Amino acid sequence: MRILFIEDDAMNRRVVRDMLHVAGLPLAEADGGRSGIARLEQEEFDILLLDLRMPEMDGFTATATIRQQERDAADHRHVPIIALTANA
């Protein structure tokens, strides 16, 4: 399973990376919405973990962009997105 974690905070990326490592799951990372979208254009992932609050491009905008790109793609691939936030 290929997982991409899109999160601007390095500490949050480390926590999730360590948790998934214990479970034996590899994790690819992007440090923001734009870099996550760029990574998706180059690689395929099975699941996205996506922070909702990021300064450059928030998770809502990133999700809308990703879904539009999926609709425009020839294969119409639809990757599940799991939204995350530290906002309690």
Secondary structure by P-SEA (a helix, b strand, c coil): cbbbbbcccaaaaaaaaaaaaaacbbbbbbccaaaaaaaaacccccccccccccccccaaaaaaaaaaaaaacccbbbbbbbbbbccc
